[in-house]
Every structure is written in structure tokens, then in C-alpha cells.
Amino acid sequence: MTTFIDYLLGGFSSGAVIALFALALVLVWRSTRIVNFAQVGQAMFTTFIALAVQVATGSWILALLAGLAAGAILGLIVYALVLRPVQRLDTSGSIIATFGVLISLQALASMIWGGDPKSFAPPVANDGLEIAGRIWPISWYDILVYVVTAVLVVALTLLFTRTSLGLSMRASAFNPEVAKLSGIRVNRMLAFGWALAGVVGAVAGVLIAPTASLSPNSFDILLIFAFTAAVVGGLDSLIGAVAFGVGTGLVLALVTGYGEAGDAPIVVLILLAITLVVRPGGAFGRGKSRAV
Amino acid sequence: MLEVKQLSVSFGAVRALDAVNLVVPRGEVTAVIGANGAGKSTLMRTLAGLVKPASGSAELDGIVITGRAPEDIVRSGMALVPEGRSTIPELTVEENLHLGGLWRPSAERKATSAEIYEMFPVLAERRRMRSDTLSGGERQQLTIGSALMCDPTCLLLDEPSLGLAPLIVTQILQLVSQLAREKNLAVLLVEQNAVTALRVATTGVIMNLGHVVRVGSAEEIAADDELRDAYLGS
């Protein structure tokens, strides 16, 4: 039983980071109806920038802030330079363009920082805590990850449901023409959606780097997990992305714990396939929201 | 006052609007009527900035609005209520209403929305519900309310009666003419339902194949059987 609990606890922290990546995918999907496969590439790139700041200043907070700023800027650049020009094409054109961005960012990162894995020092201890005479697979760093994730999710929810900016963004996503006719600067809202997704992805990157190593390809596998969580959650739903992001983390931990670590991605992909067959709209999606 | 001067629009080789001239004074309803394909909706969409004109211009209270982006045209005081009740189903009634005035300072926006809720009590009752739970007539009230949120001086209404029961149509159109008088709005109303539209309008404009073929007082046009047979097919 304690092993089971150990596995679950371990799954929660990777789940929190997957949830953040899934949130970033949902934010982009909500604003521009594109699945941004470059999201993890952008996060990798901004995490390298954060690492450079940490090495230079020794401050984790400064590194995080640099990562956030870089995430917003890179999100805007990708949207303005790549996605806006190709959006006049069809959807598949946009998706292929995001893959192009991913590959370019990875190549660029290899050129600047090299392909060797680098370590990213955590701001607080990442060793298992000893409670009641036993060491648990949860550290102060894991707790930091939960807190940052929770704060971000609450902040995003409030932004979307309680502010004029959030309402403008939702209206621009649901019906750009009606939004324009209401006086909303739709293009600005879409760009803001990409910037916001860049920030969320950057946070995820900075949070996960200390628990693994950082290399140009180290986040690739997270793309599959985050994509699955976002799709199963309904792509439009922030709650769905978070719930299934954490859920994916738990599944991964259990499969890795009781089976082979190499089986985990396959199990997640099988879950994705089953969802697409059984509920194409996702668990939190509305199957026929636009019958008219 | 809205003044349209020699406005032309082309879609490829098709001339959808051909040198349209039009004056829409404040405080009254000007009805544009005509059969399908007469260019009525194109006129509205061009005025709202959704379609770029080939030539000509439109001025709102002396300021040229043609060539500007739709969101800037709304902000300069002209709101379009598009065809087919354009509420966003995923948003609540209140959110849909507030959409129209998000760019205004929140105190002004709240004052206007209080006024609109007073005008349409049914919207106030349902403010927290999703807008797709409203009936067709209620949804039309919501779209008009949302257009009023930008505190316009000119209102463009594209076929507000489409798909509504006759009794509701009469109510909506009476409301429109009351709005024009009480808020001193310049209202441009496009309708296929000519008889009802001319009943609330002061001036009637008949369009056919992208041309304005006749401008006159609403009574005069309503009484002209020949005109009706030729262009309205009813």
C-alpha cells in the first residue's frame, strides 16, 4: 500500500507540470484554433534562457522571471512571424508550421547551448521529506511546484471569468466577427493568447528542468503527454487540461512503478486513442455546442 | 447623421453595390428594402467595415469611416446588428451584453447596461444563463442591447425580423423606432419584410441589383403598388 501511495505522490509532481503544458496548449487552441506543437520547444528555449540567468545571477526568482518574459516574447514572435502569415492557409498548414518552429528552435538551441544535457539547480531541496520516520517521495521542491501550478491555474481562471480582458479573449476565440463588431481588437487578443501560453509553458519548463536534465530535446516526450491531457480534457477547457494533466502524471507513475518505464508513453497514447473514439469532444468538451 | 456617397463594392467581376447614395438622419428610421441579392446586406457589412469598398465613402457625423477597421467604426459610434442574431451561445446573457462596451470605462459601461436591463427586463432576469437558452425574440433583444452598449449615434440593423413570429417582429420594430426617437439615433434598417419595415420608418429606400432605385417617404413608397410589384415581389 505504501508503494502505491509513493507512486501516486511521485505522479502528482510530474502531473502538475504536464498540466501546465496542457494549459498552454489549451490557451493557444482557445485563441486561434491551432494545436501548437512548438509549445514544448518554446518552453525548452526559454528554460535555457532562464538557466543562463540563473548561472549569471545565482537567483532562481530572477531566472523564473526571465523565463516568463522570454516565454511571452517568444510566444508573440512565433505568432506574428509564423502563424499569422500561414493562417490564411488551412488548419493543417498551421499545424505543420508549428512543427517547423519546433525543429528550428531545437536546432537553434543546439547551436547556442550544445546538445549535452545541463542541470538546473532547484531553489529548494529536492530530496524526499522524512515524515513519521519514513522518507516519502515528495520534496519541498515538489510542494513549490504544486503551489506555483495552483496559483497559475487560479489566476488564469480569474482572468478568463472575471475580467474584461478575459471576456474579450473568449469572445475573440468563439466568434471573431462578432467580437470585432463589438469593438474588440481581435488580433491583439489572439496575440495576447499566444503570449500567455508562452508564459505558462515557460513556467512549466523552469519547473520541470531541475527534476530532469535540460537539453534541446528533453521536453519532447512531454509534448505527447500534454497533448493527450489537453485533448482528453476537451481542448477548450482549462479545468479539463489540469485534471487530465495531473491524471496523466498519475497514470505514468503507476505504469512506470508496476511495469516498465518504457511502456508508459504507449499506455498514454492508448488512452488518447480510446478518448478520440469514444468521446471525440473530450471529457469536458461539448459534443454539439454549435448545432445552429 | 450617416451619409453614404457614391459607395461601390465589387466581388470579383460582380458589382454588388453601384454608386449608392444615402442619407440617414438622426432621430428616425430609414428602411432599405429590396429583394434577395439587391445588395442590402453588402451595404450594411461595408458600412460596418467588414467589406472593403471599391470606391466611394461613408461619413458618420462628418467623419469618414470607410476604410477603417470594424472595431474602430464601432468605437466611433456606429453599431451593426448583423443578420441572424449574433449572440455567442457559449457566453452568458450578461457577458454577451457587456461585449458591446468592453472598450469603455467600466463605470460608463455599468450605467449603460443598467439602462438596457431596464429597457429589457427579461434580459435582467436571465443575466446568468447561457444566451442559447433564450428564445429568438429575447435573443434579438440581447443583440440590440449589446449594440447599444457602445452608446452609438447610429444603429445598423440587418434583417432583425428574420425567423421571428409576426407579433415579435412588430414588437422589435416598434422598439427600434422608439429607440431612434428617444435616443436620437440614426437608424438604418434593412428588411425583406417591406410592409412592416415601412410602417416604422420615416424614409424608404428601394434597392435592386446594387442600385438605389427610389428614395421617398415611407408612406409614399408603401402606397405605390407599381413599385411593390416591380421590386419587392409581394
Interface residues (C-beta under 8 A of the other chain):
Chain A: S164 L167 S168 R170 A171 F174 N175 E177 V178 A179 K180 L181 S182 G183 I184 R185 V186 S289 R290 V292
Chain B: A48 G49 L50 A69 P70 E71 V74 R75 A79 L80 P82 S86 T87 I88 P89 E90 L91 E95 H98 L99 G100 G101 L102 W103 S106 D132 S146 M149 C150
